[in-house]
């Protein structure tokens, strides 16, 4: 009786799971159709409904970004493109559209150039998501075990040599990629970016409405969050400028 109930429960779960999946596929198809018909607001609403269930889906963020871009809400478009690239760093379509969207922003902020070695390391870390680096490293470490067994049990000298050196190479590469994964994750954790949401935002010298205005930022500009205090964010720009902005005026990536 217990076994029968268990299988009935599994069958019910499988059935409801398939129903949910079918509903999600149907919602996705509806959103895609609406987008192709130029009904961008309606398509956006359906994509955002799916995003509630899959918040780390890069393709959904990309599609939502496209909808916002079409209805000329630049800050939200850039925000979702940035989210897509954060989840999937080599997402070429999202990178391309992000570049197009950034070309429409008012603020053209010149970045202080990094030393070339630092820039090379930064670009290398950002090639893939930290999970991709970690999984690749784990596969290499498992591969080192296979090569070690080959070295251990083979009677052929050439194969033993190949196994030994391949084992060492896999261990070194695997550990290196684990380090890269940690560095990539640490970079993302320590650097919290945001997008200016308002059409025009004053950046102030202190976290108070009556403090001195330092400069102005416009919709779509990307900022680095340094710290938060009583509903205010202390931010930094690529050109080195710093100041305070109300948290409600930005979209945190």
N, C-alpha and C positions, 0 to 999 in steps of 0.2 A: 504493500500500500504506500509506504514511504517512497519507494523507488518510483512507483507510478506517479505520485504527486510531484516528485523531483523532475521527472521528464515532462510532465504537464507544465510545470513552472518554466522550464527551459524553453519549451515550445511557445508559451505565451510571451516570454521575453523576446524571443527571436521574432515572433509575429509583430509585436509592437515596435521593435527596433526597425523592422522592414517598413512598417507604416510610417515611422518618423523619417526614415531615409527617403522614402518615396515622396513624402511631403516636402522635404528639403530640396530634392531634385526638381520637383514641380515649381517651387518658389524661385529657384535659380533660373529655370527656363523662362518663367514669367518675367523676371527682372531683365533677363537678356533680351527678350522680345520687346519689352517696354522701352529699353534703351535704344534698340534699333529703330523703333518708331518715333524716337525723339521725345519720349515722355520721361525725361531725366529725373524729375522729382519723384515720380512713382517708382521708377527703377531703384533710385537711391533708398527709398523707404524699405523696399523688399531686401536689398543687399544688406542694409543695416539690421534688419530682422535676423538674417542669417548670421551676421557678425556677432550678435549676442550669444550665439551658440558656439561660434568658432572665432574667438577674438584674436587668435594668432594666425589667421589665414591671410597670407600675403595677397593672394588673388582677389579676395573680397575687399581688402583695403584699396587695392589698385582700381577695382571697378567703381568703388564708392568715390575715390578720388576723381575718376573720369566724369562721374555724374556731377560732382561739385564744380569741376572745371567747366563743364558745359553750361551750368546755370550761373557761372561767373562768381562763385564764392571761393575766391582764390586761397584764402587762409586754410579753409577746410580741405581743399584739393591738395595743397602742399602737405598738410598734416597727414593725410592718408597715404600719399605717395611716400613720405618719410617713414611711416609705419611699415609699409610694404617692404621698403629697402632695409629697414632695421631687422625685420624678420628674415628676409631673403636678400642678402647684400648684393648678389650677382643677378638680380631681377632686372634685365635689360630694358624691358618695356616701361617699368616703373621709373627707372633711372632716366630714361629718355623723356618721359612726360614730366618728371620732376624738374628736369632742366628747362623744358618749355614753360612750365608754370613759373619758375624762378625768374625767367626772362621778363615776365610781366609785373614783377614787384617793383615798387618805386625805389626802395632803398638798394643801392649798389655798394655794398660794403666790401672794401678791399681787405683781404686776409693778410695778416703778417706771415710771410713765408717761413716755414720750418727749415731747419738744417736738413740737407738732402737725405742723410742717413735716417733721421727721425721720420721724415716723410715716407721713405721707402718702407720702414718697419710698420708705420701706421697703415699704409696702403695694403701691405701684405696681410696684416691682421684682419683687415676689413674685407678680404676677398670672400670669406665664407662665414656662415653663422658659427658660433662657438660649439654648438652641438655637432656640426659637420666635422670640425677639426677633431673633437673628442672621439667620435665614432671611428673616424679614419685611424686615429692613434690606437684605439682598442683593437681594430682589425690587424694592424701591424704587430701589436704585441702578441696576439693570438698566432699570427704568422710566424713569429720568432719561436714559438713552442713547436710548431710543425717542423721548421728547419732544424731545431735542436734535436728532435726525435730522429730526423733524417741523418744528422751527424752521429747520433748515438748508436743507431742500429745498422747503418749501412756498412757493408764490407768493402765497398769500392772507394778508393782514396779520393778520387776526383769529386765524387758525390759528397763525401764527408767534408771536404774543403768548402764546397759550395754551400752545404748546410751550415757549417760553422760561421763563415763570413756573412751569409745571408741572415743568420740568426742575430749576429751582432748589429748588422745594419738595421734590421727591423726593430730591435730594442732601442737603438739610438733614435731612429726616426719616430717610433711610437711615443717615446718619452718627450721628444722635442715637440710633437704635435699636441700632446697633453698640456705642455707648457704654453704653446700658442693658444690653445683653447681657453686656458685660465686667463691669459693676458687679454684675449678678446673679450671675455666675459667681464673681467675687471674694468676694462675700458668702458664698456657699456654701462656698468653699474655706477661708475664714478662720474660719468659725463651724462647729465640729464639735460636734454635739449627741449625747446618749446618753440611754438610758432605764434607770432603776434596775430591775435584774432581781430582786434578792432581796426577800423579803417585808419585811425590815427591815434597813437598812444604817446603820452609824455613820459620820458624816463627821468626820474627825480634823483636828487642827491641823498635822500633819506626816505625811510618807509613812512611817510606822512604826506597828506594831501597839500599841506602848506609849505612843503620844502621846495628848494630851488630846482627849476627845470634845467636839465643838462642837455638833452637833445630829444629828438622826436623819431619814433619808428612807425612804419606803416604796415598795413596788412600783408601777411605772408613772410615777413622777415624771420629768420631763424636765430634764436638766441641760446646761450648756454646758461643754465640755471646753476648758480653757485651755492646759494642757501635760501631758506625760507623763514620769514618772520611775520607773524600776526597777519596773515593774508597777503603779504608782499613777497616778491621774489627779488633777490639781488642777482643781477644778470651780467653777462659779459658778451661782447661781440668779437668777431674774428679780428677786428682792427685794434682790439685792446680796450675799447671804451667800456665803462661799467656804470651801473646805476640801478635804481629800484623801479619796479613796475608792479601794479596790482595783479595778483594771481588770476583773478577772474578775466583779465584781458588777454590771456594766452591759452594755447592748447598744448598741454604737456605731452610730448611724444613718449 
